[in-house]
Amino acid sequence: ANLSGVNFQGAVLQGSDIRGAQMDRADLRGADLRDVAVTQLLNTLDGHTDRVTVVAMSPDGKSIVSGSIDKTVRIWSGLTGM
């Protein structure tokens, strides 16, 4: 499916299977993406000791920020996952 540029703001995609979907430029701000199946696992960001509750990516994709119940916030490279 071609979902490029689709506005998913605030959408609930729980349990959705979007494997193979083209989603470049799709707006996912505020979307609920729990249990969503995607094409493949690209990287695992290890570091939190408890459940992650929030994730945000910079507009250029170079940085990822995650917050956890373990009361930590981590900043990751969107390119390397480090």
C-alpha positions as a printed NumPy array, in Angstrom:
array([[ 0.   ,  0.   ,  0.   ],
       [ 1.21 ,  3.492, -0.722],
       [ 0.599,  5.585,  2.387],
       [ 3.153,  8.261,  1.498],
       [ 2.162, 11.675,  2.809],
       [-0.966, 10.374,  4.588],
       [-2.   , 12.282,  7.714],
       [-2.234,  9.795, 10.602],
       [-2.179, 12.479, 13.328],
       [-3.968, 11.093, 16.37 ],
       [-4.902,  7.863, 14.56 ],
       [-5.114,  4.559, 16.411],
       [-3.13 ,  1.889, 14.566],
       [-3.072, -0.71 , 17.352],
       [-2.572, -4.226, 16.055],
       [-2.207, -2.999, 12.473],
       [-0.069, -4.791,  9.904],
       [ 1.711, -2.235,  7.741],
       [ 4.413, -4.544,  6.424],
       [ 5.515, -3.434,  2.981],
       [ 3.609, -0.135,  3.127],
       [ 5.35 ,  2.928,  1.749],
       [ 5.048,  5.56 ,  4.468],
       [ 7.61 ,  8.212,  3.574],
       [ 6.402, 11.685,  4.548],
       [ 3.443, 10.154,  6.461],
       [ 2.548, 12.308,  9.467],
       [ 2.429, 10.044, 12.548],
       [ 2.428, 12.77 , 15.22 ],
       [ 0.25 , 11.722, 18.125],
       [-0.602,  8.386, 16.528],
       [-1.032,  5.334, 18.763],
       [ 1.262,  2.669, 17.254],
       [ 1.106, -0.16 , 19.788],
       [ 1.592, -3.699, 18.449],
       [ 2.101, -2.528, 14.865],
       [ 3.799, -4.982, 12.488],
       [ 6.381, -3.326, 10.235],
       [ 8.634, -4.565,  7.468],
       [11.638, -5.577,  9.542],
       [13.526, -4.795, 12.705],
       [16.289, -2.364, 11.818],
       [17.882, -1.859, 15.212],
       [17.27 , -2.365, 18.92 ],
       [17.954,  0.577, 21.19 ],
       [19.137, -1.06 , 24.409],
       [19.611,  1.064, 27.502],
       [16.405,  1.579, 29.47 ],
       [15.787, -0.772, 32.381],
       [11.993, -0.547, 32.225],
       [ 9.212,  0.009, 29.696],
       [ 9.633,  2.875, 27.213],
       [ 6.61 ,  5.18 , 27.266],
       [ 7.511,  7.873, 24.741],
       [ 9.684,  8.132, 21.622],
       [10.287, 11.126, 19.352],
       [12.451, 11.593, 16.276],
       [13.992, 14.833, 15.064],
       [12.633, 16.136, 11.736],
       [15.9  , 15.267,  9.973],
       [15.925, 11.73 , 11.418],
       [19.374, 12.16 , 12.945],
       [18.275, 11.966, 16.594],
       [15.835,  9.835, 18.57 ],
       [14.764, 10.616, 22.14 ],
       [13.118,  8.032, 24.387],
       [11.668,  8.247, 27.876],
       [11.03 ,  5.352, 30.215],
       [ 9.272,  4.373, 33.424],
       [12.812,  3.908, 34.795],
       [12.847,  7.749, 35.03 ],
       [15.506,  8.195, 32.341],
       [15.542, 10.022, 29.03 ],
       [17.973,  8.817, 26.393],
       [19.164, 10.46 , 23.196],
       [20.13 ,  8.131, 20.349],
       [21.669,  8.571, 16.935],
       [19.021,  7.907, 14.299],
       [21.79 ,  6.729, 12.   ],
       [23.671,  4.294, 14.236],
       [21.298,  3.589, 17.154],
       [24.071,  4.452, 19.604]])
